[in-house]
């Protein structure tokens, strides 16, 4: 971005330019929600009440293994125990499950079933 200029001033100008462009871009996306949706997309529901929504999963190009991995990362042992799984616009997956809020109960139940 700065080319052959490796000075401190060149680096500060480059960093400042990136900061300003990011600020303007975020402001425009905030000011025009429809543009924000067009650029970033919208959240997608992948699992509802333990059932995978295949149409949404295929549109998002997410595998069952990736959903299972995200569920385990959130402390839920299987997709059937997920109340709601949402693919957020930033690429993260949110997992909601009422049964597994208390991780100590989860560990006892999960390891008892596995062992």
C-alpha positions, 0 to 999 in steps of 0.5 A: 500500500505504501510502495517503497516508502518504509518510513514511519510517516508512510506507515502512519498515513497508510494506517490513517487512510485505512481507518478513515475508509473503514469509518466511512464504509461502516457509517454508510452501511449503518445509514443505509440498512438495505445496502448493508444487507446487500453487502453483508447478507443476513443471518440464516437459520440452519437448525430449528428444534433439532431439525436441520433446514436443508434448503438454508444449509445448502444455500449457506454451503455448510456441512452437517459436520460443521454444524455438529462441530459448532454445536459441540463448541457451544456445549451441545453434544448433538444437532438433535439437542439444538433449539436454534442454530443461526449462521451470522453475517460475520460467519460465526454460528450461534447455537441456542439450547435450553437443556444444556445451559448448565455445563456440569449437567452436560458433562455428567449426562454426556460422559455417562452416555459415552462411557 
